Amino acid sequence: MTDIRKEQLVLLRFEKQLAALAAVLATGASAAQAADGKLAAPEASSALAGLRDALMHLAEVTGAAHASLNASAIEAGARMLHASGGIPKSDPPQVVASLLGIG
């Protein structure tokens, strides 16, 4: 049997990195939009849109992983996870979408 708490901690650390990546991508998107106007190079914006979509998909998968871990914890009687506040306060896709300015 795996230790659900350890898996949850790893997932929460990953979420922090995911949010940081979303913030960096949002900054890059602003720079790409500015470059589009000056250089007439829409490839940068379309590449960043692809990255944004991939990052949103990763955030959605992360949210699904949380749901799966939570279900496993309940099935295993690991209510301690919930009581300790290990369940995320915000939905990962919502956080990433907010940082990217699309939600």
Buried (B, 14 or more C-beta within 10 A) or exposed (E): EEEBBEBBEEBBEBBEEBBEBBEEBBEBBEEBEEBBEEEEEEEBBEEBEEBBEEBBEBBBEBBEBBEEBBEBBEEEEBEEBEEEEBBBEEBBBEBBBBBBEEE
